[in-house]
Each structure stands twice: as structure tokens, then as C-alpha cells.
Amino acid sequence: MGALPPLVIVAGLFLILLGLPFGLYALLTREQRRTTREIRIAATARGWRYRSLRWQGNPIAFRIDGRTKGSLTWSLTCSNTHGYDRGWSVVLNLLFPTLGGETDLSVEPREPGSRDTAMRGAAIPPQAVSRVASASHVAAGAVRFLRESGEFPSGLAAFDAVYEVFVRSDQVGQSLVDPQLAVRILRWPAGAVAAHSMLIWRDAFGLHVQARLASPPNWTTVSYLLDLADDVAGRVPPAVPVSAPTGLLDRLVARLLRS
């Protein structure tokens, strides 16, 4: 048998070098692709719109748009953080756009440096807020909230040890997180990827319910977050209306949320 032509040898080596990483990638992501397919099938069966966001360069990124049983529209996005030093690397962010308004509530992990307590209740000069507002009305609203809000514990010691619940001073007395909801935030069902931590807040873009996960979610995780967020949405007080965000940063964020 004659010697193979050099061009054939080069082509064969190229196919081997090209096929090896693709084959390894397919093998290593097989389970995740199966889980993502499960999420897509379950979402589609409920009449929701599922979109893969692979253009982000992230194989686990997706977006689902749907409605609650009470006809509240929502969008759910999944993305990673590109950082693995905090105990979580994936973010599920659920947004209810119709519940947007003045920033008046937040639930935050109780972490060192998570809240600048020195600013709470401090007399922030109006000109400072104005400078922030020139770039982002939403950020200016967050600064005002930082100044005007106070902590309102849930009453469940295990929850209050790891989370802080803040509400605006004129809303103190209205229950946002009670012991029942606190237990649901802390205890995720068997089979779900339990949240490492959660964030809940309202701004002009809507009501956000965010779960930080140590690994990509499965359908049990997604469906539990949707149920949990629906509960939160039913508890928030009526929003204080705000005009449409007009700052440059606000417009950029609004465009990203719509994409």
C-alpha cells in the first residue's frame, strides 16, 4: 500500500485535534444538556416561551417568559457569574415588570459589608442624590431607600440570623417576610439545587426575586423558585409609581431586560 499523501495526513490530524475537544465537551455537558432539555420541555408544556441564550457564550444560559396563575407577567433568566469563590456560580433572576415602582423593600443576605449601615438614616446631601440621578434614576431611588429604610425582622430566628429585611420607614408594620415565607426561603425541596442565598428587591424595572446557586438548576429548582416568587409577589405592598427610567444607565439596563 502506497504512502498516504501529506495532505490527507494533515487533514486527518486536523480532524483528530478538532474532534477531541468537541467530543470531550459533549461528554462533559451531557448531563447538563439533558437537564436543560427537561426545563425547556416543562416550560413549553405550560405555554411559556423558552429561549436558549447561547449567544452569551454560556451553555446554561436561558430565558423563560410566562404568567402566574393570577396573570402576572414574569421573565426568568439563568446565567453564571464567572466567579467561584463565593459559594455560588449561577444566578436565577425572576422579574415581575408590572410590579415596578419606587424602591421600597429588599431582602439581603446578612454578610459583612453587604449593607453600608453608616448611610442608613444619614443626611445624604440632596445634590449627591441629584448627581446620581443624572446617570440613573433607579440608582438614585436606591440611595434614597438606603437613607429612609429600616430593618424589619421576620420573627424566625434562623432566617434573621442570615438575612436582613429592609422596608421604607412609612411601610414598617406591613409583613413582607413572615415565619412561613422565611421557612420557604431557607428550606428548598429534595431534588432541587438549594439556593446558597437569595436577594429580593423592587425598583423601577419591577420586582426582582433572585436565587444564587452553587450549580446549574434543574426543573425542580426552577419550579420552586417560580412558586416562591409568586408568594412574594402576593405580599408586596402597592408600588409607588415612578416615571419611566430615563438615565443612560437605566436605558441600557432596560434594553438588556427586554432582550
C-alpha positions in Angstrom: 0.0 0.0 0.0 1.4 3.3 -1.0 2.2 6.1 1.4 -0.6 8.4 2.3 -0.4 11.9 0.7 0.8 14.6 3.1 -2.5 16.5 2.6 -4.5 13.5 3.8 -2.3 13.1 6.9 -2.6 16.8 7.7 -6.4 16.6 7.3 -6.6 13.6 9.5 -4.6 15.2 12.2 -6.7 18.3 12.0 -9.9 16.3 12.4 -8.5 14.5 15.4 -7.4 17.7 17.1 -10.7 19.3 16.3 -12.8 16.4 17.2 -11.2 15.6 20.6 -12.2 18.9 22.4 -15.7 18.8 20.9 -16.1 15.2 21.9 -14.9 15.9 25.5 -17.2 18.9 25.7 -20.2 16.8 24.5 -19.3 14.1 27.1 -18.8 16.5 30.0 -22.0 18.5 29.3 -24.3 15.6 28.5 -26.0 15.7 31.9 -26.4 19.4 31.8 -27.9 19.3 28.3 -30.4 16.7 29.5 -31.4 18.9 32.4 -31.7 22.0 30.2 -33.9 20.0 27.8 -36.1 18.9 30.7 -36.6 22.6 31.7 -37.4 23.6 28.1 -40.0 20.8 27.7 -41.6 21.6 31.0 -41.8 25.3 30.3 -43.1 24.8 26.8 -45.8 22.4 28.1 -47.1 25.2 30.3 -47.4 27.6 27.4 -44.3 29.6 28.4 -41.7 30.9 26.0 -38.3 29.3 26.4 -35.2 30.7 24.7 -31.6 29.5 24.9 -29.1 32.3 25.3 -26.1 30.5 23.9 -25.0 33.7 22.1 -23.7 34.8 25.5 -21.1 32.1 25.3 -22.7 30.3 28.2 -24.2 26.8 27.6 -26.5 27.0 30.7 -28.0 30.5 29.9 -31.7 30.6 29.1 -34.7 32.8 29.5 -38.3 31.9 30.1 -41.3 34.3 29.8 -44.6 33.4 31.3 -47.5 34.3 33.5 -48.6 33.4 37.0 -52.0 31.9 37.8 -53.0 35.4 38.6 -51.9 36.6 35.2 -48.8 38.5 36.4 -46.2 38.5 33.6 -42.7 37.4 34.5 -39.4 36.6 33.0 -36.8 34.2 34.3 -33.1 34.3 33.3 -30.3 31.9 34.1 -26.7 32.9 33.9 -23.4 32.2 35.5 -21.2 34.6 37.4 -17.7 33.6 36.2 -16.6 33.5 39.8 -16.5 30.5 42.1 -15.0 32.0 45.3 -18.3 32.9 47.0 -20.0 29.5 47.2 -22.3 30.2 44.2 -21.7 30.4 40.5 -25.2 30.5 38.9 -27.9 33.2 39.2 -31.6 32.6 38.6 -33.3 36.0 38.4 -37.1 36.3 38.2 -38.5 39.7 37.3 -42.2 40.8 37.6 -42.1 44.0 35.4 -45.6 45.1 36.2 -44.8 45.4 40.0 -42.1 48.0 39.5 -42.1 51.3 41.3 -40.1 53.3 43.8 -37.5 51.2 45.7 -39.2 50.4 49.0 -38.2 46.9 50.0 -35.3 44.5 50.0 -34.3 41.1 51.4 -30.5 40.7 51.5 -28.0 38.1 52.9 -26.6 39.2 56.2 -23.0 39.4 55.2 -20.1 41.6 56.2 -20.1 44.7 54.0 -23.5 43.8 52.4 -25.0 47.0 53.7 -23.4 50.3 54.4 -25.1 50.8 57.7 -23.4 54.1 58.2 -25.5 55.6 55.4 -28.8 54.3 56.8 -30.6 57.2 58.3 -27.8 59.6 57.4 -28.4 63.0 55.9 -27.3 62.4 52.4 -26.9 65.8 50.7 -29.7 66.4 48.0 -27.0 67.4 45.5 -25.4 64.0 45.9 -28.7 62.3 45.0 -29.1 64.6 42.1 -25.7 63.7 40.7 -26.5 60.0 40.9 -29.9 60.7 39.3 -28.3 62.3 36.3 -26.8 58.9 35.4 -29.5 56.6 36.9 -32.9 57.4 38.4 -33.0 53.8 39.7 -29.7 54.2 41.5 -30.9 57.5 43.0 -34.0 55.7 44.3 -31.8 53.0 45.8 -29.8 55.8 47.6 -33.0 57.3 49.0 -34.1 53.9 50.1 -30.8 53.3 51.9 -31.4 56.5 53.8 -35.1 56.1 54.6 -35.4 52.4 55.3 -35.1 50.3 58.4 -34.8 46.6 59.3 -38.0 44.6 59.8 -37.1 41.1 61.0 -39.3 38.1 60.0 -39.5 36.7 63.6 -37.9 33.4 62.6 -34.5 33.4 64.4 -32.9 31.0 61.9 -33.8 33.3 59.0 -33.0 36.6 60.7 -29.5 35.3 61.5 -28.7 35.0 57.8 -30.9 37.6 56.1 -31.9 41.2 56.6 -35.3 42.5 55.6 -35.5 46.3 54.9 -38.6 48.3 54.3 -39.2 52.0 53.9 -40.0 53.7 57.2 -43.6 54.6 56.2 -44.3 50.9 55.5 -43.0 49.4 58.8 -45.7 47.2 60.2 -46.6 45.6 56.9 -45.4 42.0 56.8 -43.1 41.2 53.8 -41.3 38.1 55.2 -43.2 36.3 57.9 -42.0 33.0 59.5 -43.9 30.9 56.9 -42.2 32.6 54.0 -38.9 32.6 55.8 -39.0 28.8 56.1 -39.7 28.5 52.4 -36.7 30.7 51.5 -34.4 28.6 53.8 -35.7 25.1 53.0 -35.7 24.0 49.4 -37.3 20.7 48.4 -35.5 17.4 47.9 -34.1 17.2 44.4 -33.7 20.9 43.9 -30.4 22.8 43.8 -30.9 24.7 47.1 -30.2 28.4 47.0 -26.9 29.5 48.5 -28.5 32.8 49.1 -31.4 35.0 47.8 -32.0 38.6 47.0 -35.4 40.3 46.7 -35.9 43.9 45.8 -38.2 46.3 44.0 -37.1 49.1 41.6 -38.5 50.9 38.6 -37.9 47.8 36.4 -40.0 45.5 38.5 -39.9 43.2 41.5 -36.8 41.0 41.5 -36.5 37.6 43.1 -33.0 36.3 42.7 -31.6 32.9 43.7 -27.8 32.3 43.8 -27.0 28.6 43.2 -23.8 26.5 43.5 -24.6 24.7 40.3 -26.9 24.9 37.3 -30.6 24.4 38.1 -32.9 21.6 37.3 -36.7 21.8 36.7 -37.4 21.2 40.4 -35.3 24.3 41.2 -36.9 26.4 38.6 -40.5 25.5 39.5 -39.8 26.0 43.2 -38.4 29.5 42.6 -41.5 30.4 40.5 -43.8 29.3 43.3 -41.8 31.1 45.9 -41.7 34.3 43.8 -45.4 34.1 43.2 -45.9 34.1 47.0 -43.5 37.1 47.4 -45.4 39.0 44.7 -48.7 38.5 46.6 -47.2 40.0 49.7 -45.5 43.2 48.4 -47.4 46.5 49.2 -48.7 48.5 46.3 -45.9 50.2 44.4 -45.3 53.9 44.5 -45.4 54.8 40.8 -42.3 56.2 39.1 -41.8 57.7 35.7 -40.0 55.5 33.1 -36.3 55.4 33.8 -34.5 58.0 31.6 -30.9 57.9 32.8 -28.3 56.5 30.4 -27.6 53.5 32.6 -31.3 52.9 33.1 -31.9 52.8 29.4 -29.1 50.3 28.9 -30.4 48.1 31.7 -34.0 48.3 30.3 -32.7 47.2 26.9 -30.9 44.2 28.5 -34.0 43.2 30.4 -36.1 43.2 27.3 -33.6 41.1 25.2 
